[in-house]
Amino acid sequence: YEKHGFRLLPDGDVLLRTYWDIPARQRETSVVLGREV
């Protein structure tokens, strides 16, 4: 993913809680990627 301009966001759990309604277990195993636009 990094070679395509994405990076792992350190505040992924906060973003997952804010913008998606997913179970806690799924949040624990998820990553949030971002890129500059």
PDB file of N, H, CA, C and O in Angstrom:
ATOM      1  N   TYR A   1       0.817  -1.206   0.000  1.00  0.00           N
ATOM      2  CA  TYR A   1       0.000   0.000   0.000  1.00  0.00           C
ATOM      3  C   TYR A   1       0.856   1.264   0.000  1.00  0.00           C
ATOM      4  O   TYR A   1       0.459   2.281  -0.568  1.00  0.00           O
ATOM      5  N   GLU A   2       2.040   1.205   0.641  1.00  0.00           N
ATOM      6  H   GLU A   2       2.362   0.379   1.102  1.00  0.00           H
ATOM      7  CA  GLU A   2       2.893   2.397   0.715  1.00  0.00           C
ATOM      8  C   GLU A   2       3.400   2.830  -0.655  1.00  0.00           C
ATOM      9  O   GLU A   2       3.559   4.023  -0.910  1.00  0.00           O
ATOM     10  N   LYS A   3       3.653   1.877  -1.529  1.00  0.00           N
ATOM     11  H   LYS A   3       3.524   0.908  -1.322  1.00  0.00           H
ATOM     12  CA  LYS A   3       4.152   2.255  -2.853  1.00  0.00           C
ATOM     13  C   LYS A   3       3.089   2.980  -3.682  1.00  0.00           C
ATOM     14  O   LYS A   3       3.399   3.575  -4.714  1.00  0.00           O
ATOM     15  N   HIS A   4       1.847   2.927  -3.229  1.00  0.00           N
ATOM     16  H   HIS A   4       1.595   2.444  -2.390  1.00  0.00           H
ATOM     17  CA  HIS A   4       0.758   3.630  -3.908  1.00  0.00           C
ATOM     18  C   HIS A   4       0.363   4.914  -3.183  1.00  0.00           C
ATOM     19  O   HIS A   4      -0.664   5.516  -3.496  1.00  0.00           O
ATOM     20  N   GLY A   5       1.182   5.335  -2.209  1.00  0.00           N
ATOM     21  H   GLY A   5       2.016   4.846  -1.954  1.00  0.00           H
ATOM     22  CA  GLY A   5       0.953   6.606  -1.536  1.00  0.00           C
ATOM     23  C   GLY A   5       0.135   6.542  -0.260  1.00  0.00           C
ATOM     24  O   GLY A   5      -0.170   7.582   0.324  1.00  0.00           O
ATOM     25  N   PHE A   6      -0.227   5.351   0.186  1.00  0.00           N
ATOM     26  H   PHE A   6       0.021   4.506  -0.288  1.00  0.00           H
ATOM     27  CA  PHE A   6      -1.003   5.211   1.414  1.00  0.00           C
ATOM     28  C   PHE A   6      -0.080   4.974   2.592  1.00  0.00           C
ATOM     29  O   PHE A   6       1.031   4.468   2.441  1.00  0.00           O
ATOM     30  N   ARG A   7      -0.561   5.351   3.773  1.00  0.00           N
ATOM     31  H   ARG A   7      -1.464   5.763   3.896  1.00  0.00           H
ATOM     32  CA  ARG A   7       0.194   5.083   4.998  1.00  0.00           C
ATOM     33  C   ARG A   7      -0.780   4.666   6.086  1.00  0.00           C
ATOM     34  O   ARG A   7      -1.965   4.997   6.043  1.00  0.00           O
ATOM     35  N   LEU A   8      -0.258   3.936   7.061  1.00  0.00           N
ATOM     36  H   LEU A   8       0.705   3.667   7.096  1.00  0.00           H
ATOM     37  CA  LEU A   8      -1.059   3.484   8.188  1.00  0.00           C
ATOM     38  C   LEU A   8      -1.303   4.662   9.122  1.00  0.00           C
ATOM     39  O   LEU A   8      -0.355   5.331   9.535  1.00  0.00           O
ATOM     40  N   LEU A   9      -2.559   4.921   9.457  1.00  0.00           N
ATOM     41  H   LEU A   9      -3.329   4.378   9.121  1.00  0.00           H
ATOM     42  CA  LEU A   9      -2.890   6.041  10.331  1.00  0.00           C
ATOM     43  C   LEU A   9      -2.851   5.598  11.791  1.00  0.00           C
ATOM     44  O   LEU A   9      -3.439   4.574  12.141  1.00  0.00           O
ATOM     45  N   PRO A  10      -2.165   6.358  12.647  1.00  0.00           N
ATOM     46  CA  PRO A  10      -2.017   5.966  14.049  1.00  0.00           C
ATOM     47  C   PRO A  10      -3.312   6.037  14.860  1.00  0.00           C
ATOM     48  O   PRO A  10      -3.449   5.330  15.859  1.00  0.00           O
ATOM     49  N   ASP A  11      -4.254   6.870  14.451  1.00  0.00           N
ATOM     50  H   ASP A  11      -4.143   7.444  13.639  1.00  0.00           H
ATOM     51  CA  ASP A  11      -5.512   7.024  15.192  1.00  0.00           C
ATOM     52  C   ASP A  11      -6.646   6.236  14.544  1.00  0.00           C
ATOM     53  O   ASP A  11      -7.794   6.681  14.524  1.00  0.00           O
ATOM     54  N   GLY A  12      -6.314   5.076  14.021  1.00  0.00           N
ATOM     55  H   GLY A  12      -5.382   4.714  14.037  1.00  0.00           H
ATOM     56  CA  GLY A  12      -7.287   4.266  13.298  1.00  0.00           C
ATOM     57  C   GLY A  12      -8.510   3.894  14.108  1.00  0.00           C
ATOM     58  O   GLY A  12      -9.625   3.926  13.585  1.00  0.00           O
ATOM     59  N   ASP A  13      -8.331   3.541  15.377  1.00  0.00           N
ATOM     60  H   ASP A  13      -7.426   3.515  15.801  1.00  0.00           H
ATOM     61  CA  ASP A  13      -9.475   3.135  16.191  1.00  0.00           C
ATOM     62  C   ASP A  13     -10.466   4.280  16.362  1.00  0.00           C
ATOM     63  O   ASP A  13     -11.678   4.070  16.313  1.00  0.00           O
ATOM     64  N   VAL A  14      -9.958   5.477  16.560  1.00  0.00           N
ATOM     65  H   VAL A  14      -8.973   5.648  16.600  1.00  0.00           H
ATOM     66  CA  VAL A  14     -10.841   6.648  16.696  1.00  0.00           C
ATOM     67  C   VAL A  14     -11.625   6.861  15.405  1.00  0.00           C
ATOM     68  O   VAL A  14     -12.827   7.122  15.445  1.00  0.00           O
ATOM     69  N   LEU A  15     -10.963   6.754  14.277  1.00  0.00           N
ATOM     70  H   LEU A  15      -9.986   6.542  14.244  1.00  0.00           H
ATOM     71  CA  LEU A  15     -11.644   6.929  12.995  1.00  0.00           C
ATOM     72  C   LEU A  15     -12.686   5.841  12.769  1.00  0.00           C
ATOM     73  O   LEU A  15     -13.789   6.122  12.301  1.00  0.00           O
ATOM     74  N   LEU A  16     -12.339   4.603  13.100  1.00  0.00           N
ATOM     75  H   LEU A  16     -11.442   4.375  13.480  1.00  0.00           H
ATOM     76  CA  LEU A  16     -13.304   3.516  12.936  1.00  0.00           C
ATOM     77  C   LEU A  16     -14.534   3.743  13.805  1.00  0.00           C
ATOM     78  O   LEU A  16     -15.656   3.522  13.350  1.00  0.00           O
ATOM     79  N   ARG A  17     -14.347   4.175  15.032  1.00  0.00           N
ATOM     80  H   ARG A  17     -13.435   4.355  15.402  1.00  0.00           H
ATOM     81  CA  ARG A  17     -15.483   4.424  15.929  1.00  0.00           C
ATOM     82  C   ARG A  17     -16.333   5.598  15.442  1.00  0.00           C
ATOM     83  O   ARG A  17     -17.553   5.597  15.606  1.00  0.00           O
ATOM     84  N   THR A  18     -15.682   6.599  14.842  1.00  0.00           N
ATOM     85  H   THR A  18     -14.691   6.599  14.709  1.00  0.00           H
ATOM     86  CA  THR A  18     -16.385   7.807  14.420  1.00  0.00           C
ATOM     87  C   THR A  18     -17.185   7.607  13.137  1.00  0.00           C
ATOM     88  O   THR A  18     -18.332   8.047  13.046  1.00  0.00           O
ATOM     89  N   TYR A  19     -16.592   6.950  12.152  1.00  0.00           N
ATOM     90  H   TYR A  19     -15.661   6.593  12.225  1.00  0.00           H
ATOM     91  CA  TYR A  19     -17.195   6.914  10.822  1.00  0.00           C
ATOM     92  C   TYR A  19     -17.833   5.591  10.425  1.00  0.00           C
ATOM     93  O   TYR A  19     -18.565   5.540   9.437  1.00  0.00           O
ATOM     94  N   TRP A  20     -17.574   4.519  11.171  1.00  0.00           N
ATOM     95  H   TRP A  20     -16.979   4.560  11.974  1.00  0.00           H
ATOM     96  CA  TRP A  20     -18.138   3.220  10.821  1.00  0.00           C
ATOM     97  C   TRP A  20     -18.766   2.580  12.037  1.00  0.00           C
ATOM     98  O   TRP A  20     -18.302   2.770  13.162  1.00  0.00           O
ATOM     99  N   ASP A  21     -19.812   1.828  11.813  1.00  0.00           N
ATOM    100  H   ASP A  21     -20.189   1.673  10.900  1.00  0.00           H
ATOM    101  CA  ASP A  21     -20.487   1.090  12.883  1.00  0.00           C
ATOM    102  C   ASP A  21     -20.138  -0.385  12.712  1.00  0.00           C
ATOM    103  O   ASP A  21     -20.858  -1.135  12.052  1.00  0.00           O
ATOM    104  N   ILE A  22     -19.022  -0.788  13.317  1.00  0.00           N
ATOM    105  H   ILE A  22     -18.437  -0.178  13.852  1.00  0.00           H
ATOM    106  CA  ILE A  22     -18.567  -2.167  13.203  1.00  0.00           C
ATOM    107  C   ILE A  22     -18.298  -2.722  14.598  1.00  0.00           C
ATOM    108  O   ILE A  22     -18.027  -1.964  15.530  1.00  0.00           O
ATOM    109  N   PRO A  23     -18.372  -4.042  14.742  1.00  0.00           N
ATOM    110  CA  PRO A  23     -18.136  -4.658  16.048  1.00  0.00           C
ATOM    111  C   PRO A  23     -16.713  -4.417  16.555  1.00  0.00           C
ATOM    112  O   PRO A  23     -15.791  -4.186  15.774  1.00  0.00           O
ATOM    113  N   ALA A  24     -16.557  -4.476  17.873  1.00  0.00           N
ATOM    114  H   ALA A  24     -17.306  -4.664  18.508  1.00  0.00           H
ATOM    115  CA  ALA A  24     -15.251  -4.249  18.501  1.00  0.00           C
ATOM    116  C   ALA A  24     -14.198  -5.210  17.964  1.00  0.00           C
ATOM    117  O   ALA A  24     -13.061  -4.808  17.718  1.00  0.00           O
ATOM    118  N   ARG A  25     -14.561  -6.464  17.782  1.00  0.00           N
ATOM    119  H   ARG A  25     -15.485  -6.791  17.982  1.00  0.00           H
ATOM    120  CA  ARG A  25     -13.593  -7.454  17.285  1.00  0.00           C
ATOM    121  C   ARG A  25     -13.090  -7.073  15.895  1.00  0.00           C
ATOM    122  O   ARG A  25     -11.907  -7.239  15.598  1.00  0.00           O
ATOM    123  N   GLN A  26     -13.957  -6.575  15.062  1.00  0.00           N
ATOM    124  H   GLN A  26     -14.919  -6.440  15.303  1.00  0.00           H
ATOM    125  CA  GLN A  26     -13.538  -6.162  13.723  1.00  0.00           C
ATOM    126  C   GLN A  26     -12.633  -4.939  13.802  1.00  0.00           C
ATOM    127  O   GLN A  26     -11.677  -4.834  13.033  1.00  0.00           O
ATOM    128  N   ARG A  27     -12.914  -4.010  14.718  1.00  0.00           N
ATOM    129  H   ARG A  27     -13.691  -4.096  15.343  1.00  0.00           H
ATOM    130  CA  ARG A  27     -12.045  -2.844  14.901  1.00  0.00           C
ATOM    131  C   ARG A  27     -10.654  -3.270  15.339  1.00  0.00           C
ATOM    132  O   ARG A  27      -9.657  -2.705  14.891  1.00  0.00           O
ATOM    133  N   GLU A  28     -10.583  -4.271  16.219  1.00  0.00           N
ATOM    134  H   GLU A  28     -11.393  -4.731  16.584  1.00  0.00           H
ATOM    135  CA  GLU A  28      -9.293  -4.751  16.723  1.00  0.00           C
ATOM    136  C   GLU A  28      -8.407  -5.297  15.613  1.00  0.00           C
ATOM    137  O   GLU A  28      -7.183  -5.200  15.692  1.00  0.00           O
ATOM    138  N   THR A  29      -9.013  -5.867  14.585  1.00  0.00           N
ATOM    139  H   THR A  29     -10.008  -5.946  14.521  1.00  0.00           H
ATOM    140  CA  THR A  29      -8.231  -6.494  13.516  1.00  0.00           C
ATOM    141  C   THR A  29      -8.170  -5.646  12.250  1.00  0.00           C
ATOM    142  O   THR A  29      -7.642  -6.089  11.230  1.00  0.00           O
ATOM    143  N   SER A  30      -8.704  -4.438  12.312  1.00  0.00           N
ATOM    144  H   SER A  30      -9.133  -4.078  13.140  1.00  0.00           H
ATOM    145  CA  SER A  30      -8.729  -3.559  11.142  1.00  0.00           C
ATOM    146  C   SER A  30      -7.577  -2.563  11.170  1.00  0.00           C
ATOM    147  O   SER A  30      -7.033  -2.245  12.227  1.00  0.00           O
ATOM    148  N   VAL A  31      -7.223  -2.087  10.001  1.00  0.00           N
ATOM    149  H   VAL A  31      -7.665  -2.346   9.142  1.00  0.00           H
ATOM    150  CA  VAL A  31      -6.266  -0.998   9.876  1.00  0.00           C
ATOM    151  C   VAL A  31      -6.936   0.110   9.075  1.00  0.00           C
ATOM    152  O   VAL A  31      -7.837  -0.144   8.276  1.00  0.00           O
ATOM    153  N   VAL A  32      -6.491   1.325   9.295  1.00  0.00           N
ATOM    154  H   VAL A  32      -5.759   1.532   9.944  1.00  0.00           H
ATOM    155  CA  VAL A  32      -7.014   2.464   8.546  1.00  0.00           C
ATOM    156  C   VAL A  32      -5.848   3.079   7.796  1.00  0.00           C
ATOM    157  O   VAL A  32      -4.833   3.456   8.382  1.00  0.00           O
ATOM    158  N   LEU A  33      -6.017   3.172   6.484  1.00  0.00           N
ATOM    159  H   LEU A  33      -6.842   2.865   6.008  1.00  0.00           H
ATOM    160  CA  LEU A  33      -4.988   3.747   5.631  1.00  0.00           C
ATOM    161  C   LEU A  33      -5.442   5.114   5.152  1.00  0.00           C
ATOM    162  O   LEU A  33      -6.639   5.367   5.011  1.00  0.00           O
ATOM    163  N   GLY A  34      -4.491   5.984   4.905  1.00  0.00           N
ATOM    164  H   GLY A  34      -3.519   5.778   5.019  1.00  0.00           H
ATOM    165  CA  GLY A  34      -4.804   7.307   4.387  1.00  0.00           C
ATOM    166  C   GLY A  34      -3.722   7.765   3.437  1.00  0.00           C
ATOM    167  O   GLY A  34      -2.630   7.198   3.392  1.00  0.00           O
ATOM    168  N   ARG A  35      -4.039   8.800   2.676  1.00  0.00           N
ATOM    169  H   ARG A  35      -4.926   9.261   2.713  1.00  0.00           H
ATOM    170  CA  ARG A  35      -3.045   9.402   1.789  1.00  0.00           C
ATOM    171  C   ARG A  35      -3.356  10.868   1.600  1.00  0.00           C
ATOM    172  O   ARG A  35      -4.502  11.299   1.735  1.00  0.00           O
ATOM    173  N   GLU A  36      -2.337  11.622   1.289  1.00  0.00           N
ATOM    174  H   GLU A  36      -1.407  11.273   1.180  1.00  0.00           H
ATOM    175  CA  GLU A  36      -2.501  13.052   1.024  1.00  0.00           C
ATOM    176  C   GLU A  36      -3.149  13.223  -0.344  1.00  0.00           C
ATOM    177  O   GLU A  36      -2.835  12.489  -1.282  1.00  0.00           O
ATOM    178  N   VAL A  37      -4.048  14.185  -0.456  1.00  0.00           N
ATOM    179  H   VAL A  37      -4.303  14.781   0.306  1.00  0.00           H
ATOM    180  CA  VAL A  37      -4.668  14.484  -1.752  1.00  0.00           C
ATOM    181  C   VAL A  37      -4.398  15.904  -2.149  1.00  0.00           C
ATOM    182  O   VAL A  37      -4.840  16.343  -3.211  1.00  0.00           O
TER     183      VAL A  37
END
